[in-house]
Amino acid sequence: MTTNRPKRLTEAKARAIADTAQLTKSASWSTTSEWNVTADDGTVLVVVTPSYGGASRSGRNGWTYYLPALGPSGNRDRWPTRQQAATQGLMAWIRWATAAR
């Protein structure tokens, strides 16, 4: 699988980017209910999506995330709030951004 990975970041630089990132509604929020975790420069680091398949009236059973650089991966982990999913996604992004190439 080919990805357009930027050069490897140091742990400190990746954490600095993650510390200033914000959770915002995506441009397609009205149809997808997705939220984006964006860096100060507007780069989308993480996409947070609602997870369905639960027993609630809406069928929603939490939130999950994926890294846009890798695409939806079928992550089965779910978190009760979008903020928790965003935090887990940022931790995954830091691991991805600092991984050896």
C-alpha positions as CSV (number, residue, x, y, z in Angstrom):
1,M,0.0,0.0,0.0
2,T,1.4,3.3,-1.0
3,T,0.9,6.3,1.3
4,N,2.2,9.8,1.0
5,R,3.9,9.9,4.3
6,P,5.7,13.1,5.3
7,K,9.1,12.8,6.7
8,R,9.3,11.3,10.1
9,L,8.6,13.7,13.0
10,T,10.3,13.7,16.3
11,E,8.2,12.7,19.3
12,A,8.3,16.3,20.6
13,K,7.2,17.8,17.3
14,A,4.4,15.3,16.9
15,R,3.2,16.0,20.4
16,A,3.3,19.7,19.9
17,I,1.2,19.4,16.7
18,A,-1.3,17.1,18.6
19,D,-1.5,19.4,21.6
20,T,-2.8,22.3,19.4
21,A,-5.1,20.2,17.2
22,Q,-8.8,20.9,17.4
23,L,-11.9,18.7,17.0
24,T,-14.2,20.3,14.4
25,K,-17.2,19.3,12.3
26,S,-16.1,18.0,8.9
27,A,-17.3,19.7,5.8
28,S,-19.6,16.7,5.1
29,W,-20.9,16.7,8.7
30,S,-24.5,17.2,7.7
31,T,-24.6,13.9,5.7
32,T,-21.9,11.8,7.4
33,S,-21.8,13.1,11.1
34,E,-18.0,12.9,10.8
35,W,-15.7,15.1,12.9
36,N,-12.1,16.0,12.0
37,V,-9.1,16.6,14.3
38,T,-7.2,19.3,12.5
39,A,-3.8,20.8,13.0
40,D,-3.2,24.5,13.1
41,D,-2.3,24.5,9.4
42,G,-5.6,22.9,8.5
43,T,-4.3,19.4,7.9
44,V,-6.8,16.7,8.9
45,L,-4.9,14.3,11.3
46,V,-7.8,12.1,12.4
47,V,-11.4,11.5,11.2
48,V,-13.8,10.6,14.0
49,T,-16.9,8.8,12.8
50,P,-20.0,7.5,14.6
51,S,-20.2,3.7,15.0
52,Y,-23.4,1.9,14.4
53,G,-24.7,-1.5,15.2
54,G,-25.8,-1.0,18.8
55,A,-29.1,-1.6,20.5
56,S,-30.0,2.1,21.0
57,R,-32.9,3.7,19.1
58,S,-30.5,5.3,16.6
59,G,-28.4,2.2,16.3
60,R,-25.3,4.2,17.3
61,N,-23.0,2.5,19.7
62,G,-20.1,4.9,20.1
63,W,-17.4,6.6,18.1
64,T,-14.4,5.3,16.2
65,Y,-11.6,7.0,14.3
66,Y,-9.2,6.5,11.3
67,L,-6.2,8.3,10.0
68,P,-6.9,9.9,6.6
69,A,-3.5,9.1,5.3
70,L,-4.3,5.4,5.8
71,G,-8.0,5.4,5.1
72,P,-10.8,3.6,7.0
73,S,-9.3,0.4,8.3
74,G,-12.2,-1.3,9.9
75,N,-11.1,-0.4,13.4
76,R,-13.5,-2.2,15.8
77,D,-12.6,-0.3,18.9
78,R,-15.3,2.1,20.0
79,W,-15.3,4.9,22.5
80,P,-18.4,6.4,24.2
81,T,-17.6,10.0,23.2
82,R,-16.2,11.6,20.2
83,Q,-13.6,13.4,22.4
84,Q,-12.3,10.0,23.6
85,A,-12.1,8.7,20.1
86,A,-10.3,11.8,19.0
87,T,-7.8,11.4,21.8
88,Q,-7.1,7.8,20.8
89,G,-6.9,8.8,17.2
90,L,-4.3,11.5,18.0
91,M,-2.2,8.9,19.9
92,A,-2.4,6.6,16.9
93,W,-1.4,9.6,14.7
94,I,1.6,10.3,16.9
95,R,2.7,6.7,16.6
96,W,2.3,6.8,12.8
97,A,4.1,10.2,12.4
98,T,7.1,9.1,14.5
99,A,7.4,5.6,13.1
100,A,10.6,4.6,11.4
101,R,10.2,4.7,7.6
